[in-house]
Amino acid sequence: MTSELKVGLVGAPRGSGFIRAFQTVSETALVAICDINPDALNRIGAQYGIEQRYTDFEKMAKSDLDIILVSTPMPLHVPQSVIALKEGVHVLSEVPAATDLEQCWRLVNAVKSSGKKYMMAENYTYMKPNVLVRELARRGLFGEVYLGEGEYIHELKGLNEITKWRRKWQTGRNGCTYPTHSLGPVLQWFNERVVTVACFGSGHHYRDPRGAHYENEDSTTMFCKTTRGGQINIRLDMLSNRPHNLTYYSLQGTKGCYEAPRGFGDSPKIWLADYSKSMEWRSLWDFEAEFMPDMWRNPPGEALRAGHGGGDYFEIREFIDSIVNNTKPPIDVYEALDMTVPGLVSEASINQGGIPLPVPDFREIENFPDDLPEPLRNSEIISVNL
């Protein structure tokens, strides 16, 4: 490459966590930011020395940019990604990819027609323990994997009042409304997709400051069946009164199992039949020297300082590599939807008493909504008003 890739960011407050990571990648220059709040826009622009500032996203998308990072509230991810792709700009989007099935359809078509790169920025798949477990699974050391778990337990009732979109899009809908942090890493360990979802909740026990019950039940569990018949259980809890325990995962196979820390004083532990003569846990880090992928062997200081356990740096690094080398992004549009759509289907399931429902594969849908599985064609998740 003879010149830097010019990057624009929409959603200045949340996206500011990515700015430093972009500034450390030699092939990019973050030259523009956009936010509808002029005070936040100018504060962050001045903090990072970014002179091109926009309150109109379409104007920024039409400027001379190569990449746009979409870091706005959830319902805007697809509309803004589609605008950028139509302008011939590569897109890195925050999670989840979409908030209804029509958005999924629009996003796939925009990616296909544009010929540009799209990647979902699921940073939890890049966390050091998750990367190591993924490598062990890819090498077959778990045998045939058949059970996985993921939990996102993040009490955010107060945050609902600060970032009001969360009150509608995360706790104002019922189901597994924020699935990708928990599901994404486990799906990569299974290396298959979810084909059926059933979702149940624990009921409503909390009210917002206006006295209204949250529409989302306090703790929901999404039960997923995978392509080869495995099971993945995803718990989402953003309302229960309890300490933070953001990332719990487990994996069970015929030759091994893994459990992430559950919180205070715990550490990641693993048992692999090929490396153990007895049924005893070992530290996950016993396998770091032999199996850790290159990205985490000698991580740059920028990665260690980046947010989400280095995930913010590595997802940007690999996205830029896919552009420079013209390769498939690590989490392309279809894999982004593999991590997103089960959560949408969970909303239809829980609202029908937890019945199992099929999860559409947007690789196979040519005509929307006719090609959707019949139980979803008249579902409330087809299209949701912004």
C-alpha positions as CSV (number, residue, x, y, z in Angstrom):
1,M,0.0,0.0,0.0
2,T,1.2,3.5,-0.9
3,S,-1.2,5.5,1.3
4,E,-3.0,5.2,4.6
5,L,-6.6,4.0,4.8
6,K,-8.8,6.9,5.8
7,V,-11.1,6.0,8.7
8,G,-14.3,7.7,9.9
9,L,-16.1,6.9,13.1
10,V,-19.8,7.4,13.9
11,G,-20.9,7.3,17.5
12,A,-18.2,9.4,19.1
13,P,-18.6,8.6,22.8
14,R,-18.7,4.8,22.5
15,G,-16.4,4.7,19.5
16,S,-13.7,6.7,21.3
17,G,-12.5,3.3,22.8
18,F,-11.5,2.4,19.2
19,I,-9.7,5.6,18.3
20,R,-6.4,4.8,20.0
21,A,-6.4,1.3,18.5
22,F,-6.8,2.8,15.0
23,Q,-4.1,5.3,15.7
24,T,-1.7,2.6,16.4
25,V,-2.3,0.6,13.2
26,S,0.2,1.9,10.7
27,E,-2.0,1.4,7.7
28,T,-4.8,3.7,8.9
29,A,-5.5,7.3,9.8
30,L,-8.6,8.2,11.7
31,V,-9.5,11.4,10.0
32,A,-13.3,12.0,10.7
33,I,-15.9,11.5,13.4
34,C,-19.6,11.9,13.5
35,D,-22.1,12.4,16.4
36,I,-25.5,14.1,16.7
37,N,-24.3,15.6,20.0
38,P,-22.1,18.6,19.1
39,D,-20.6,18.8,22.6
40,A,-19.5,15.2,22.6
41,L,-18.3,15.5,19.0
42,N,-16.1,18.5,19.7
43,R,-14.8,17.2,23.0
44,I,-13.6,13.9,21.5
45,G,-12.4,15.6,18.3
46,A,-10.3,18.0,20.3
47,Q,-9.0,15.2,22.6
48,Y,-7.7,13.1,19.7
49,G,-6.9,15.8,17.2
50,I,-9.5,14.9,14.7
51,E,-10.5,17.9,12.6
52,Q,-13.2,16.5,10.3
53,R,-16.3,16.5,12.5
54,Y,-19.9,15.8,11.3
55,T,-23.3,15.8,12.8
56,D,-24.8,14.4,9.5
57,F,-23.7,10.8,8.9
58,E,-24.6,10.8,5.2
59,K,-22.3,13.7,4.6
60,M,-19.4,11.9,6.3
61,A,-20.2,8.7,4.4
62,K,-19.9,10.7,1.1
63,S,-16.6,12.2,2.1
64,D,-13.3,10.6,1.0
65,L,-13.1,7.7,3.4
66,D,-12.0,4.1,3.0
67,I,-13.5,2.7,6.3
68,I,-16.3,3.6,8.6
69,L,-16.6,2.2,12.1
70,V,-20.3,2.1,13.2
71,S,-20.5,2.6,16.9
72,T,-23.9,4.0,17.4
73,P,-27.0,2.5,19.2
74,M,-28.1,-1.0,18.1
75,P,-30.9,0.0,15.7
76,L,-28.7,2.2,13.7
77,H,-26.0,-0.4,12.9
78,V,-27.6,-1.7,9.7
79,P,-29.0,1.6,8.4
80,Q,-25.6,3.3,8.7
81,S,-23.7,0.2,7.5
82,V,-25.9,0.1,4.4
83,I,-25.3,3.8,3.6
84,A,-21.6,3.4,4.0
85,L,-21.4,0.2,1.8
86,K,-23.5,1.9,-0.9
87,E,-20.9,4.7,-0.9
88,G,-18.2,2.2,-1.5
89,V,-16.8,2.3,2.0
90,H,-15.7,-0.8,4.1
91,V,-17.6,-1.2,7.4
92,L,-16.6,-2.4,10.8
93,S,-19.8,-2.5,12.9
94,E,-20.4,-2.7,16.6
95,V,-22.6,-5.6,18.0
96,P,-25.1,-7.0,17.4
97,A,-25.2,-6.8,13.6
98,A,-29.0,-6.1,13.4
99,T,-32.2,-5.7,15.4
100,D,-34.7,-7.5,13.1
101,L,-34.7,-10.0,10.3
102,E,-35.5,-7.3,7.6
103,Q,-32.3,-5.5,8.7
104,C,-30.4,-8.8,8.3
105,W,-31.7,-9.1,4.7
106,R,-30.8,-5.5,3.9
107,L,-27.3,-5.9,5.3
108,V,-26.5,-9.0,3.3
109,N,-27.7,-7.5,0.1
110,A,-25.7,-4.3,0.7
111,V,-22.5,-6.3,1.3
112,K,-23.0,-8.5,-1.8
113,S,-23.8,-5.5,-4.1
114,S,-21.0,-3.3,-2.8
115,G,-18.2,-5.7,-3.0
116,K,-16.7,-4.1,0.1
117,K,-15.6,-5.6,3.4
118,Y,-18.0,-5.9,6.3
119,M,-17.0,-7.2,9.7
120,M,-18.8,-7.2,13.0
121,A,-16.6,-6.1,15.9
122,E,-17.2,-8.9,18.3
123,N,-14.3,-8.2,20.6
124,Y,-14.9,-11.1,23.1
125,T,-13.8,-13.6,20.4
126,Y,-10.4,-12.0,20.6
127,M,-9.9,-12.2,24.4
128,K,-6.8,-14.2,25.3
129,P,-8.5,-17.2,27.0
130,N,-11.1,-17.5,24.2
131,V,-8.4,-17.4,21.5
132,L,-6.5,-20.2,23.2
133,V,-9.6,-22.4,23.7
134,R,-10.5,-21.8,20.1
135,E,-7.1,-23.1,19.0
136,L,-7.3,-26.2,21.2
137,A,-10.8,-26.9,19.8
138,R,-9.6,-26.5,16.2
139,R,-6.8,-29.0,16.8
140,G,-9.3,-31.5,18.0
141,L,-8.1,-31.7,21.6
142,F,-11.7,-31.6,23.0
143,G,-12.7,-34.4,20.7
144,E,-16.3,-33.9,19.5
145,V,-17.7,-30.9,21.2
146,Y,-21.3,-31.2,22.1
147,L,-22.1,-28.7,24.9
148,G,-21.2,-25.1,25.3
149,E,-22.2,-22.3,27.7
150,G,-21.9,-18.5,27.7
151,E,-23.1,-15.9,30.2
152,Y,-23.3,-12.2,30.0
153,I,-24.2,-11.0,33.5
154,H,-24.0,-7.2,33.7
155,E,-26.4,-5.3,35.9
156,L,-27.1,-2.0,34.1
157,K,-30.3,-0.6,35.4
158,G,-28.5,2.7,36.1
159,L,-26.9,2.7,32.6
160,N,-30.4,2.4,31.1
161,E,-31.1,5.9,32.3
162,I,-27.8,7.3,31.0
163,T,-27.8,5.6,27.6
164,K,-31.6,5.6,27.0
165,W,-31.5,3.4,23.9
166,R,-30.6,0.5,26.1
167,R,-33.9,0.9,27.9
168,K,-35.7,0.1,24.6
169,W,-33.4,-2.2,22.7
170,Q,-31.8,-4.2,25.5
171,T,-34.2,-4.3,28.4
172,G,-37.3,-3.1,26.5
173,R,-37.6,-6.3,24.6
174,N,-37.9,-9.8,25.9
175,G,-35.4,-12.5,25.1
176,C,-31.7,-12.8,24.6
177,T,-31.5,-9.3,23.3
178,Y,-27.7,-8.9,23.5
179,P,-26.3,-12.3,22.5
180,T,-23.1,-12.0,20.6
181,H,-20.6,-11.5,23.5
182,S,-21.7,-14.9,24.9
183,L,-22.5,-16.8,21.8
184,G,-19.7,-15.6,19.5
185,P,-16.7,-17.3,21.1
186,V,-18.7,-20.6,21.7
187,L,-19.8,-20.7,18.1
188,Q,-16.2,-20.4,17.0
189,W,-15.3,-23.3,19.3
190,F,-18.0,-25.4,17.8
191,N,-17.3,-24.2,14.2
192,E,-20.9,-24.6,13.2
193,R,-24.1,-22.5,13.4
194,V,-27.3,-22.5,15.5
195,V,-30.3,-24.1,13.7
196,T,-33.0,-24.1,16.5
197,V,-33.6,-21.8,19.5
198,A,-35.9,-22.0,22.5
199,C,-35.8,-19.3,25.1
200,F,-37.2,-19.0,28.7
201,G,-37.1,-16.3,31.3
202,S,-37.2,-16.0,35.1
203,G,-40.0,-13.5,35.3
204,H,-40.1,-9.8,36.2
205,H,-38.9,-8.6,39.6
206,Y,-37.5,-5.1,39.0
207,R,-39.0,-1.7,38.0
208,D,-37.4,1.3,36.3
209,P,-37.3,4.7,38.0
210,R,-40.7,5.5,36.5
211,G,-42.3,2.4,38.2
212,A,-42.6,0.3,35.0
213,H,-41.5,-3.3,34.8
214,Y,-38.7,-3.9,32.4
215,E,-40.0,-5.8,29.4
216,N,-37.1,-8.1,29.4
217,E,-37.4,-10.8,32.0
218,D,-34.7,-10.5,34.7
219,S,-32.6,-13.5,33.5
220,T,-33.2,-15.3,30.2
221,T,-31.7,-18.5,28.9
222,M,-31.5,-19.2,25.2
223,F,-31.1,-22.9,24.4
224,C,-29.5,-23.5,21.0
225,K,-29.2,-26.7,18.9
226,T,-26.4,-26.6,16.5
227,T,-25.9,-28.0,13.0
228,R,-24.5,-31.4,14.2
229,G,-26.8,-31.7,17.1
230,G,-24.8,-30.0,19.9
231,Q,-26.3,-27.7,22.5
232,I,-25.3,-24.2,23.5
233,N,-26.9,-22.5,26.5
234,I,-26.7,-18.7,26.7
235,R,-27.7,-16.7,29.8
236,L,-28.3,-13.0,29.6
237,D,-28.9,-11.0,32.8
238,M,-28.8,-7.2,32.8
239,L,-31.2,-6.6,35.7
240,S,-30.6,-8.8,38.7
241,N,-29.0,-7.2,41.8
242,R,-25.6,-8.9,41.9
243,P,-22.0,-8.1,41.3
244,H,-20.5,-8.0,37.8
245,N,-19.5,-11.3,36.2
246,L,-19.3,-10.4,32.6
247,T,-17.8,-13.3,30.8
248,Y,-18.4,-16.9,31.7
249,Y,-17.9,-19.7,29.2
250,S,-17.6,-23.5,29.2
251,L,-17.0,-26.2,26.6
252,Q,-17.6,-29.9,26.9
253,G,-16.3,-32.5,24.4
254,T,-15.7,-36.2,24.3
255,K,-12.0,-35.7,25.2
256,G,-11.9,-32.6,27.2
257,C,-13.7,-29.7,29.0
258,Y,-13.1,-26.1,29.8
259,E,-14.5,-23.7,32.4
260,A,-13.8,-20.0,32.6
261,P,-13.7,-18.2,35.9
262,R,-17.0,-17.5,37.5
263,G,-15.7,-14.6,39.4
264,F,-14.0,-13.9,42.7
265,G,-10.7,-15.7,43.0
266,D,-11.3,-18.2,40.3
267,S,-9.0,-18.9,37.2
268,P,-9.6,-20.6,33.8
269,K,-9.3,-24.4,34.1
270,I,-9.2,-27.2,31.6
271,W,-9.0,-31.0,31.3
272,L,-7.8,-32.7,28.2
273,A,-7.6,-36.5,28.0
274,D,-4.5,-36.4,25.7
275,Y,-2.6,-34.5,28.4
276,S,-3.9,-35.9,31.7
277,K,-3.7,-39.4,33.1
278,S,-6.4,-38.6,35.7
279,M,-9.6,-36.6,36.0
280,E,-8.0,-33.4,37.4
281,W,-8.2,-29.8,36.4
282,R,-5.2,-28.0,35.0
283,S,-4.7,-24.3,34.4
284,L,-5.6,-23.2,30.9
285,W,-2.2,-21.4,30.9
286,D,-0.4,-24.7,31.0
287,F,-1.1,-24.9,27.3
288,E,-0.2,-21.4,26.4
289,A,3.4,-22.0,25.4
290,E,2.5,-24.8,23.0
291,F,-0.8,-23.7,21.5
292,M,-1.3,-20.0,21.8
293,P,-1.8,-18.4,18.3
294,D,0.7,-15.9,17.1
295,M,-1.5,-12.8,17.8
296,W,-1.2,-13.4,21.6
297,R,2.4,-14.7,21.8
298,N,4.1,-11.3,21.7
299,P,1.2,-8.8,21.7
300,P,2.2,-5.2,21.1
301,G,1.7,-2.8,24.0
302,E,-1.2,-1.2,22.1
303,A,-3.1,-4.5,22.4
304,L,-2.4,-4.8,26.1
305,R,-3.7,-1.3,26.7
306,A,-6.8,-1.7,24.4
307,G,-10.2,-2.3,25.8
308,H,-12.0,-5.6,26.3
309,G,-8.9,-7.6,27.1
310,G,-7.1,-6.6,23.9
311,G,-10.1,-7.4,21.7
312,D,-10.6,-3.9,20.5
313,Y,-7.0,-3.9,19.0
314,F,-7.0,-7.3,17.5
315,E,-10.3,-7.0,15.7
316,I,-9.2,-3.8,14.1
317,R,-5.8,-5.4,13.2
318,E,-7.4,-8.4,11.5
319,F,-10.1,-6.3,9.7
320,I,-7.4,-4.1,8.2
321,D,-5.4,-7.2,7.2
322,S,-8.5,-8.4,5.3
323,I,-8.7,-5.2,3.4
324,V,-4.9,-4.9,2.7
325,N,-4.7,-8.6,1.6
326,N,-8.2,-8.8,0.1
327,T,-9.1,-11.8,2.2
328,K,-12.4,-12.7,4.0
329,P,-12.9,-10.7,7.2
330,P,-12.7,-13.0,10.3
331,I,-16.3,-12.2,11.2
332,D,-18.0,-11.5,7.9
333,V,-21.6,-10.6,7.3
334,Y,-22.8,-14.3,7.5
335,E,-20.8,-15.1,10.6
336,A,-22.0,-11.8,12.2
337,L,-25.6,-13.0,11.5
338,D,-24.8,-16.5,12.9
339,M,-24.0,-14.7,16.2
340,T,-26.9,-12.2,16.0
341,V,-30.0,-14.0,14.5
342,P,-30.4,-16.6,17.3
343,G,-31.0,-13.8,19.7
344,L,-33.7,-12.3,17.4
345,V,-35.4,-15.7,17.2
346,S,-35.2,-16.1,21.0
347,E,-37.5,-13.1,21.2
348,A,-40.1,-14.9,19.1
349,S,-39.7,-18.1,21.1
350,I,-40.0,-16.6,24.6
351,N,-43.1,-14.6,23.6
352,Q,-44.7,-17.9,22.5
353,G,-44.0,-19.8,25.7
354,G,-40.5,-21.0,24.8
355,I,-41.4,-23.0,21.8
356,P,-38.4,-24.2,19.6
357,L,-38.1,-22.1,16.5
358,P,-35.8,-22.5,13.4
359,V,-32.9,-20.0,12.9
360,P,-32.7,-18.8,9.3
361,D,-29.4,-19.0,7.5
362,F,-29.1,-15.8,5.3
363,R,-26.6,-17.6,3.0
364,E,-29.7,-19.4,1.7
365,I,-32.4,-16.7,1.6
366,E,-32.8,-15.2,-1.9
367,N,-36.3,-13.8,-1.5
368,F,-37.4,-12.1,1.7
369,P,-39.5,-12.9,3.6
370,D,-40.8,-15.9,1.5
371,D,-37.7,-18.0,2.0
372,L,-37.8,-17.6,5.8
373,P,-38.9,-20.7,7.7
374,E,-42.7,-20.7,7.9
375,P,-43.0,-20.1,11.7
376,L,-41.1,-16.8,11.3
377,R,-42.9,-15.2,8.3
378,N,-45.4,-13.5,10.5
379,S,-43.2,-13.0,13.5
380,E,-42.8,-9.8,15.4
381,I,-39.1,-10.0,14.7
382,I,-39.5,-9.6,10.9
383,S,-39.4,-5.8,11.2
384,V,-39.2,-3.5,14.3
385,N,-40.0,0.2,14.2
386,L,-37.0,2.4,15.2
